[in-house]
């Protein structure tokens, strides 16, 4: 979270922002850091403690006079309901306010079933996980959901998503708020993967691209430490950039030659079936690669090269220091990554790639759900929202 400029009028929410780094502080230290009087600090901290946001970390050894108590952020004050929904499955979780998972479950589902059945399944699973985690459903701070298509982040409504037409314009936040009366935030699933990888795996990397390669292909951009969504939330739609030499490949978006149409898990599976190799999903392709199937291995390596050709343009445009590759197809391991690296390093200028790393996802299948939780936490712990709650 960005630093807050301190002033004598620092609010309870701004004081809490200072404590989110997890370092316990005394009231005197907070008064010194903020410029507030000790009485003003005490009043604000009392309000935060009453709301459960702070916990007492015990007594600091005194060098004379009254021992000083230390206060720290209480991540257990509320829970967050999070879900990362893909085309054929979802990862659903309950986390604390630090984004730490309390309970996680992976579900098989079909996004094409439409919003109401899918969201009902998520709501049912959240209730089960709340019981499993031993937290109260009334203590939930908010809900975060990632969807496999373009989302207008300001409204939470999917915007002409190619693989989920029944969802176009559906008011996801309003529907979920009818079940859980808390803030509901929705974003593209790969944006949330980027948030998850940045928050939990690469917190010191300010410029990075996260790529998901699965049934579809997408990407999320972190620039100056902040997720870049673009004007209407459409930034990072890597899968629908035209791939080199693929003009006639039909894509689910209605265009031809898209990267997703030639390098996604479903596209590779279709090509393998045409050669008599039984494969229907990304998982089937990965299983074939792991079993040593030569045709599947070659197809994965070529998909990596094609993805790398498109990523090379992104490297030239935004100059990241890190590219993280995740998604179901990334489970094939170095075969996919080798193809990506080969193309990116060949097509990009040496200055842009001198310190560029291309690595597999560290967070794995929970990256998106961790990002969904991080999105909610950033909102509900913002000074203005905290102050409104305490007001």
C-alpha positions in Angstrom: 0.0 0.0 0.0 1.3 3.5 -0.8 2.7 5.7 1.9 0.4 8.2 3.5 1.6 11.8 3.8 1.4 12.5 7.5 -0.1 15.6 9.0 -1.3 16.6 12.5 -4.9 15.8 11.4 -4.0 12.2 10.7 -7.2 10.1 11.0 -7.7 6.7 12.6 -7.6 5.1 9.1 -4.2 6.8 8.4 -2.8 5.5 11.7 -3.9 2.0 10.8 -2.2 2.3 7.4 1.0 3.0 9.2 0.6 -0.1 11.3 -0.1 -2.4 8.3 3.6 -3.1 8.0 3.2 -5.5 11.0 5.7 -3.6 13.2 4.4 -3.1 16.7 4.6 0.5 18.0 4.0 2.4 21.2 1.7 5.3 21.4 4.7 7.6 21.9 6.3 6.3 18.7 3.1 6.9 16.7 2.8 10.4 18.1 6.4 11.1 17.1 5.9 9.7 13.6 2.6 11.5 12.9 3.0 14.8 14.7 -0.2 14.2 16.7 -0.4 14.8 20.4 -0.3 11.7 22.6 -3.9 12.4 23.6 -5.0 12.5 19.9 -3.1 9.3 19.2 -4.7 7.6 22.2 -8.2 8.6 21.0 -7.7 7.3 17.5 -6.0 4.1 18.7 -8.8 3.4 21.1 -11.3 3.6 18.3 -9.2 1.2 16.2 -8.9 -1.2 19.1 -12.6 -1.1 19.9 -13.2 -2.1 16.2 -10.7 -5.0 16.6 -8.2 -3.7 14.1 -5.4 -3.6 16.7 -4.0 -6.0 19.1 -1.8 -5.4 22.2 1.7 -7.0 21.7 2.6 -6.7 25.3 4.9 -4.4 27.3 8.1 -2.9 25.9 11.0 -3.0 28.4 11.2 0.4 30.0 14.3 2.4 30.7 12.6 4.4 33.4 9.1 5.4 34.2 5.9 3.6 33.1 6.4 0.6 30.7 5.1 1.3 27.2 2.5 -1.0 25.6 3.0 -1.9 21.9 0.1 -2.1 19.4 0.1 -4.0 16.1 -2.3 -4.6 13.3 -4.7 -7.5 14.0 -5.1 -9.4 10.7 -7.7 -11.7 12.4 -10.1 -8.8 12.9 -12.1 -9.7 9.8 -12.1 -12.3 7.1 -12.2 -11.9 3.3 -14.1 -14.1 0.8 -12.2 -14.6 -2.4 -12.6 -16.5 -5.6 -10.6 -17.0 -8.8 -12.9 -18.3 -11.5 -11.6 -19.8 -14.7 -13.3 -21.3 -17.7 -13.5 -24.8 -16.2 -12.7 -24.4 -12.5 -12.5 -22.0 -9.6 -10.3 -21.6 -6.5 -12.3 -20.4 -3.6 -10.9 -19.2 -0.3 -11.4 -17.4 3.0 -8.5 -15.3 4.1 -7.5 -13.0 6.9 -6.9 -9.2 6.5 -3.2 -9.9 5.6 -4.4 -12.1 2.7 -3.3 -15.3 4.5 -5.5 -18.3 3.5 -7.6 -19.7 6.3 -9.4 -22.3 4.1 -9.1 -23.0 0.4 -11.0 -25.3 -2.0 -10.7 -25.9 -5.8 -13.9 -26.6 -7.7 -14.8 -27.9 -11.1 -17.4 -25.7 -12.9 -18.3 -24.4 -16.3 -18.3 -20.6 -16.7 -20.7 -21.1 -19.7 -23.4 -22.1 -17.2 -24.0 -18.4 -16.6 -23.7 -16.0 -13.7 -26.5 -17.1 -11.4 -25.5 -20.9 -11.1 -21.8 -20.1 -10.9 -22.2 -17.4 -8.3 -24.6 -19.6 -6.3 -21.9 -22.3 -6.2 -19.3 -19.8 -5.0 -21.7 -18.5 -2.2 -22.4 -22.1 -1.0 -18.6 -22.9 -1.0 -17.8 -19.7 1.0 -20.3 -20.6 3.6 -18.8 -24.1 3.9 -15.2 -22.6 4.1 -16.3 -20.1 6.8 -17.4 -22.9 8.9 -14.3 -24.9 8.1 -12.1 -21.9 9.1 -14.0 -21.4 12.3 -14.7 -17.7 11.6 -18.0 -15.9 11.7 -19.7 -15.0 8.4 -20.8 -11.7 9.9 -17.1 -10.7 10.3 -16.4 -10.8 6.6 -14.9 -7.5 5.4 -15.6 -8.0 1.7 -15.7 -10.3 -1.3 -13.2 -10.4 -4.2 -13.9 -12.2 -7.4 -11.7 -12.8 -10.5 -13.5 -13.7 -13.8 -12.0 -15.0 -17.1 -12.8 -12.1 -19.3 -12.7 -8.3 -19.5 -14.3 -6.6 -16.5 -15.2 -3.0 -16.0 -13.5 -2.7 -12.6 -15.5 0.4 -11.5 -18.8 -1.4 -11.9 -17.7 -5.0 -11.5 -19.6 -5.9 -14.7 -18.1 -8.2 -17.3 -17.7 -6.4 -20.7 -18.2 -8.5 -23.8 -16.2 -11.5 -22.4 -15.5 -13.8 -25.4 -15.9 -17.2 -23.5 -18.7 -16.1 -21.2 -21.4 -14.4 -23.3 -24.2 -14.9 -20.8 -22.3 -12.7 -18.3 -22.0 -9.6 -20.5 -23.2 -6.6 -18.4 -24.3 -8.8 -15.5 -24.2 -6.9 -12.2 -22.0 -9.3 -10.3 -21.5 -7.1 -7.2 -25.2 -6.5 -6.7 -26.0 -10.2 -7.0 -23.3 -11.2 -4.5 -24.2 -8.4 -2.1 -27.7 -9.9 -1.8 -26.0 -12.9 -0.3 -23.3 -11.2 1.7 -23.9 -7.6 2.7 -20.3 -6.4 2.3 -18.3 -4.6 -0.4 -17.9 -6.8 -3.5 -15.1 -6.1 -6.0 -14.6 -7.9 -9.3 -11.7 -7.9 -11.8 -10.2 -9.9 -14.6 -8.7 -13.1 -13.2 -5.2 -12.5 -14.6 -5.1 -9.0 -13.1 -5.7 -10.7 -9.8 -3.0 -13.3 -10.5 -0.7 -10.3 -11.0 -1.8 -8.8 -7.7 -1.3 -12.1 -5.9 2.1 -12.7 -7.3 3.2 -9.2 -6.6 1.8 -9.1 -3.0 3.0 -12.6 -1.9 5.8 -13.7 -4.1 7.6 -10.6 -5.6 6.7 -7.6 -3.3 9.9 -5.7 -4.1 9.4 -5.9 -7.9 7.8 -2.7 -9.2 7.6 -3.6 -12.9 6.4 -7.0 -13.9 4.1 -8.9 -16.3 2.2 -12.0 -15.2 1.0 -14.3 -18.0 -1.7 -17.0 -17.6 -1.6 -19.8 -20.1 -4.5 -22.2 -19.8 -7.8 -22.6 -21.7 -7.3 -19.0 -22.6 -4.3 -16.6 -22.4 -4.2 -13.3 -20.5 -1.8 -11.1 -18.7 -1.6 -8.6 -15.9 0.7 -5.6 -15.7 2.3 -4.2 -12.5 3.8 -0.7 -13.2 5.5 1.3 -10.4 4.2 -1.2 -8.0 0.5 -0.7 -9.0 -1.8 -2.8 -11.1 -2.4 -1.2 -14.5 -6.0 -1.7 -15.6 -6.2 0.8 -18.4 -9.0 3.2 -19.2 -11.9 0.7 -19.0 -10.2 -2.4 -17.4 -9.1 -4.0 -20.7 -5.3 -3.7 -20.3 -3.4 -6.9 -20.6 -5.7 -8.8 -23.0 -2.7 -10.6 -24.4 -4.7 -13.5 -25.8 -6.4 -11.4 -28.4 -3.3 -9.8 -29.9 -2.6 -11.3 -33.4 0.0 -14.0 -33.3 2.7 -14.0 -36.0 1.8 -16.3 -39.0 -1.6 -17.3 -37.7 -4.0 -15.2 -39.8 -6.6 -17.9 -40.5 -7.0 -19.4 -37.0 -10.5 -18.7 -35.8 -10.8 -17.4 -32.2 -13.8 -17.4 -29.8 -13.7 -13.6 -29.8 -14.8 -13.5 -33.5 -11.5 -12.5 -34.9 -8.9 -14.8 -36.5 -5.2 -15.2 -35.7 -5.4 -14.4 -32.0 -2.6 -15.7 -29.7 -5.3 -17.6 -27.7 -6.4 -19.4 -30.9 -3.0 -20.9 -31.5 -1.1 -21.1 -28.2 -3.7 -21.8 -25.5 -4.2 -25.2 -23.9 -7.4 -25.8 -25.8 -5.8 -24.9 -29.1 -2.8 -27.2 -28.5 -5.2 -30.0 -27.5 -7.2 -29.5 -30.8 -4.0 -29.8 -32.9 -2.9 -32.9 -31.1 -6.3 -34.5 -31.6 -6.0 -33.7 -35.3 -2.8 -35.8 -35.3 -4.5 -38.7 -33.5 -3.3 -37.9 -30.0 -6.0 -38.0 -27.4 -6.1 -34.6 -25.7 -9.1 -32.4 -24.7 -7.9 -30.0 -22.0 -4.8 -28.2 -20.8 -4.4 -30.9 -18.1 -4.4 -33.6 -20.8 -1.6 -31.7 -22.7 0.5 -31.4 -19.5 0.0 -35.1 -18.7 1.2 -36.0 -22.2 4.3 -33.8 -21.9 5.1 -35.3 -18.5 4.7 -38.8 -20.0 7.3 -38.0 -22.6 5.0 -37.6 -25.6 7.2 -36.0 -28.3 4.4 -34.3 -30.2 2.9 -32.8 -27.1 6.4 -31.5 -26.0 7.0 -30.0 -29.4 3.6 -28.3 -29.4 4.2 -26.8 -25.9 7.6 -25.5 -26.9 6.2 -23.9 -30.1 3.3 -22.4 -28.1 6.0 -20.9 -25.8 7.8 -19.3 -28.8 4.5 -17.9 -30.1 3.6 -16.4 -26.7 7.2 -15.1 -26.5 6.9 -13.3 -29.9 3.9 -11.4 -28.6 5.5 -10.8 -25.2 8.6 -9.3 -26.9 6.4 -6.4 -28.0 5.2 -5.9 -24.5 8.8 -6.0 -23.2 9.7 -3.2 -25.6 6.7 -1.1 -24.6 6.7 -1.4 -20.8 10.2 -2.6 -19.9 9.4 -5.0 -17.1 12.2 -6.5 -14.9 10.2 -9.8 -14.4 7.8 -12.0 -16.4 5.9 -14.6 -14.4 4.3 -17.4 -16.3 1.4 -19.3 -14.7 -1.8 -21.1 -15.5 -2.5 -24.8 -16.1 -0.2 -25.1 -19.1 2.7 -23.8 -17.1 2.6 -27.0 -15.2 4.4 -28.5 -18.2 7.5 -26.9 -16.7 10.6 -25.7 -18.5 9.3 -26.8 -21.9 6.9 -23.8 -22.1 9.2 -21.4 -20.4 12.1 -22.3 -22.7 10.0 -21.4 -25.7 9.0 -18.0 -24.1 12.6 -17.2 -23.2 13.9 -18.1 -26.6 11.5 -15.7 -28.4 11.6 -12.8 -25.9 15.4 -12.7 -25.7 15.8 -13.0 -29.5 13.2 -10.3 -30.4 13.8 -7.7 -27.7 16.7 -5.2 -27.4 19.5 -6.2 -25.1 18.9 -3.1 -22.9 15.4 -4.3 -22.2 16.4 -7.9 -21.4 19.8 -7.3 -19.7 18.2 -7.7 -16.2 14.9 -9.4 -17.3 13.9 -12.6 -15.6 11.3 -15.0 -17.0 10.2 -17.4 -14.2 7.4 -19.8 -13.3 4.6 -18.7 -10.9 5.6 -19.1 -7.3 2.0 -18.8 -5.9 0.7 -21.4 -8.4 -3.0 -22.1 -8.5 -3.7 -19.8 -5.5 -2.2 -16.7 -7.2 -5.6 -15.4 -8.4 -7.4 -16.0 -5.1 -4.6 -14.3 -3.2 -4.9 -11.4 -5.6 -8.7 -11.2 -5.1 -8.1 -11.1 -1.3 -5.4 -8.4 -1.8 -7.8 -6.3 -3.9 -10.4 -6.4 -1.1 -7.9 -5.7 1.7 -6.5 -2.7 -0.1 -10.1 -1.3 -0.4 -11.5 -2.1 3.1 -8.3 -0.9 4.9 -8.0 2.3 2.9 -8.1 5.3 5.3 -11.3 6.7 3.9 -13.2 3.3 4.3 -11.8 2.7 7.8 -12.7 6.2 8.9 -16.2 5.7 7.5 -16.6 2.5 9.4 -15.5 4.1 12.7 -17.5 7.2 12.1 
